[in-house]
Each structure stands twice: as structure tokens, then as C-alpha cells.
Amino acid sequence: MFKLRRLAIAPGERVELQGRVSLKDLTTRKHYAGPHRLEARINGVAFPLADFTVTPALR
């Protein structure tokens, strides 16, 4: 789970968010091949945004 931003908005207010997350393997994390989901959590409720598949890198 990547937490990109935490913010409070007023009722009816609109906010546009953008962000990037590197899928490069690091010593502290490894990405596994297969289906994954991108979602936003608003007040603890998950809102699916996109599905994608990670394929194994050719070495």
C-alpha cells in the first residue's frame, strides 16, 4: 500500500489528485507478477480506479 496524500476537504469541494509510484524492485520491497488494483480510500471506503497486470521482467 502506498499512501500518496492525506487531506481534508469541505463538503461539496472538488479536488484533483495526481501521483506516481515506481514499480522498480528495491531491497525493501518486491513487486509480484499478476493482477493488481489501484484504488482510492475515502473515509475508509475503497473506490477502485484501475486494474493492471505486472509481467515478469526479462533478464
Secondary structure, DSSP 8 states (H G I E B T S, - for coil): ----------TT-------------BTTB---SEEEEEEEEETTEEEEEEEEEE-----
